[in-house]
Amino acid sequence: MKITEAISVLSRAAMTKGDIKRLRREGMVPGSISIRGQDAVSISVRRDELHKFLQRNGMTSVVQLDVSGQDSYTAMVREIQHAPLTREWLHVTFQHVSMTEETTANVPVTILGRDTVSHAGFESSIQLDAIEVRGLPGDLPQSIEVDVSHMVAGDNLHVRDLTLPEGITALTEEDRLVFSVSHPRVVAEEETTEEAAQEPEVVGEKETEEEA
C-alpha cells in the first residue's frame, strides 16, 4: 500500500481556548504533526475531509499532508482525542513517517464467519480486537481478516494463528487470545432440584393437631 491520498491542512499559531472552540465551530479539528527529533507542527484540518479519509482508508493508511501550500509531510494518524460524552473530535495527532523506515501501528482484527458459529449453536467471544504490528508504512494492512466459520466449541484463536502480510511482524504477544468458541451455558438439573428443596415446608396441619 502506498500513499493513499493528500489532504490540505492549515498551519496555526498558539491559540487560546476560545480560539480553539471557534475553530471547531467552523468545522475544523486542531491537530499536530509529530516529527522525530523536531518540534511538532501545529495544524488544523477540516473535520469532514479527515472523516472521509478515515472511512476510505482506515487508521493505518499513509496520507500526504500539504501544510498551507508550503510544506508536505507523509504521515499516519496516531491518535484522535474525543469529548467524553458527545464523542466530538477534539484533537488529531499525525506521526511523520518515512516510507523506507519501519514503523509500528495498531491494526484492527476483522472476524469473519462469526454468524456461522452462532447458527451452529455455539457461543463466541472476541478477546482482542486489534494487535500491534511493525513494518514499512506502505505495507501496513488496514485490517487483519480471519475466518472463524470452521471453529467449534473448545477452539481458540491466538495471535500466532493470524496470517500477516509479507514484511509485517506482530509485536503483540503470540499467546494472546483473540477469539474463542464455547458451548452455550445450560442451567444444570441439579440447580433446579436444589431450588425445589429450598421451598418452605407446609406445617399448618401439624400445628393444629398439637393445639388440639
N, C-alpha and C positions, 0 to 999 in steps of 0.2 A: 504494500500500500504506500503510495507516495503522498505528497502534499495534496489534500483534497480540494481546497479552495482558498480564496483570500477574503479577508474581512477588513474593511476600513474602520479604523478606530481613531479617536482623538486623544492627543496628549493633554494633560491637565496639570495645573499647578496645585499647590496645597490648598485645600478647601475647608471651610467651616462646616459644622453640622448642618446649618441652614442651606449652604450651597449644595451639599450632598443631597439633602431632601428635595431641593428644587431640581437637581439633575435627574433624580429618579422619577419625579412627576413628569418630566419631559420625555420619558421613555428610554432613559439611558441607565446603564449599570456601571458604577465606578469599578475600576479594576487596576491591576498592576501586572507587569511582566517581570518575573524573577529571572535574573541573569547571573550565572555563577561568576563570582569574583567582581561583580559590579553592583552599583546601586540599582534597585528596582525602578522600572519606568512606570510612572503613573499614567493611566489612560481611562477613557470611558468608551463604552461600546453600546450600540443600540440593542435593547433587550430583544426585540423581535428577530434581529439578524442572528444573535447568539443562539436564541431558541431554535430557529430553523436549522442552523448549522449542526447543533447537537442532535436534533431529530434525524437529520440526514446521515450523520457520520458517527455519532457517539463520542464518548469522552476520550477515547484513546487515539483519535484521529489527529493528524498534524495539520495545522492551519497556518497560513501566511498572514501575519498581522501587518497591515500598512498603516503606520502611525503618522497621521496628519500629512500624508503625501510626501513625507521626507525619509523616514527610516522604515525598514522592513525586518521582521523577525519571524523565523519559523518557530512555532510554539505548540504546546499542548495545554488543554485545560487541566489544571491541577486541583482546584477547589472552587466551589461556589457556596458562599455563605447565604443562609436563608433566615428570614424572620421566623421566630418560633411558631407563631400562630397562623399568620397569613401565608407563610412559605414564599413571600416575595423575595426575589433575588436582591441581596444587599451588596455583595462584592464578589468579583470573579478574579481568581489568580491564574495567570498563564505562566508556564515554565518554558523559557527559551531552550530549544534542543538543537543539537547538530544531527543531521541526517546520517553522519558517518560514525557517531558515537552511541553506544548502548545507553539506554535509559530504563527506568522502571515505571510500571503502571499497574493499577488495579483493573483487571479485566473481568467483566461480569460472566457468570456461567449460566448458559441458557439450557434449561431442562426440556427435552423433547420426549413426548410419549408418556407423560405422567397420567393423562386421561386413561390410557390403556391399562396402566397399573391399577387405577381405581375401579375401572369396569371389571377387572378380574377379581375384585373383592378384597384387595389389599389396601392397607394404609401406607402412606409415604410421607416423608418429611425432608425438607430442604434444610440442610445444616449449614451450608456455606454458599452464598450467592455471588461471590467474587473471589478471585485469587490474585496475588501479586506476582508479576512476571518481569523478566528482563529481556531486552532485545533492542535492535535498531528501531528507531521511531517509525520508519516506513514499513516495518514487518509486524508491528503490534496489531493483533486482531481486535475487531470491535467487540467480539464476544467469543466464548468457547462453547460450542454446542456439543451436547452429549445426549444420545438416545437411550432412554431407560425403559422403553416399552417391553423389553425382554425380561426385566427383573421381576423376581418373586419374593415372597416373604423370607427374610433372613439374608437377603442380598444387600451389600453395602458398596457404595461408590466412594473411593478416596481420591485425593489429588493425584496420586501416582497413576490412577486409571484414566486420567484425562489425556486426550490426544491434542498436543500443542503443535502449532505451525513450525516449520523448519526455522531454526535460528532463535526460537523463543524458549526460555528456561523458566520453570516455575520456582519462585522464591518461597512461597507458602509451603510449610512442612508437608512432605509427601504422604504422611499418615493421617492428615486431617480429613475428617469425614465430610463429604459433600452432600450425599443423598442416601437415604436408607428406606427399605421397604419392610413392612411387618404385617402380621395378621391383625385384623381388627380386634379390639378389646371386647371380650364377651363376659357378661356377668356370670360368675360361677354358680352352679346349682347349690353349692354349699352355702353361699351367701344368702340365698333365698330361704334355705332351711333354718339358718341361724336367725333371720329376721322373724320367721314364724314362731320360733321357740321363745323369742323375747316378748311376745304378746302377753298381756296380763291375764292371769287365771281368774275365771268366774267363780266366786266363792259365796255368792248370795244364799244358796240353799243351805250350805253348811252352817252359816252364821244363824239362820233361822232356827235350825234344829237345836243348836246349843242354847238359844234363848228360851226355847220351849222347855 
